[in-house]
């Protein structure tokens, strides 16, 4: 039975986290991130961040183990050391992705941050599931449910905050942009520390038996707040697309009646009902959307020639597509 549970641990750790990953990417309605970059962030969380965590935790636990008794040291490792090491480790890949032209805004940061968190959660869950395989099917199953529905999503939610802050700050002209990422990282570590504290306290202190219930009630509220923020960032993207393409419509790049359609997720899904006949509607929407984003980015970085060149290229492609339609 232990061998069967060990094999099932691979599936139980991987399938849900990859499912969450694909769902998160699908929710990015207007400009989905390249699958390769999303899985690169996921892979970093699954391997790179785990390796840093193992080394970092071992280093920090040396003086802690000498200064406290074994039970206290283990509790502090779970509730304090783990969040302190794991959150920066997961977020490191965001600094590499930051230089990518595909990392455009807060929504992109949500996706990449969640991917790194889910990758970390997958590997961590496997270790826990494999370790519990010796305790029987019931204990293994309960652990799989709890860590899949709560702990894995906690890792995704925490790192998504850092990614969203980094994406927002990249092209923001607000004076608050310099504080956004440090504040988000502290919030991520705080969320992680609270979760670990409430869940692990009963393992070390008998008087803390009721604390996990607090965490199970608190986390869905935290996750709902983050989901609403994610939806707000998507709504902001829609308004950005509408604003920038209205300027292009006034310049004659595309028909004014197409602007509201391209800015609406539902209309984009049903482009065959309004897109001009004879053109690839999906490509038309994709090119126009990129044009809107590049216009906004050019306003934030007017000295970077890349954005000006991209705007002209995308503008020309939109006109080419519409011109090909007119000729058919």
Secondary structure, 3 states (H helix, E strand, C coil): CHHHHHHHHHHHHHHHHHHHHHHHHHHCCCCCCCHHHHHHHHHHHHHHHHHHHHHHHHHHHHHHHHHCCHHHHHHHHHHHHHHHHHHHHHHHHHHHHCCCCCCCCHHHHHHHHHHHHHHHHHHHHHHHHHHHHHHCHHHHHHHHHHHHHHHHHHHHHHHHHHHHHHHHHHHCCCCCHHHHHHHHHHHHHHHHHHHHHHHHHHHHCHHHCCHHHHHHHHHHHHHHHHHHHHHHHHHHHHHHHHHHHHHHHHCCCCCCHHHHHHCCHHHHHCHHHCCCCCCCHHHHHHHHHHHHHHHHHHHHCCCCHHHHHHHHHHHHHHHHHHHHHHHC
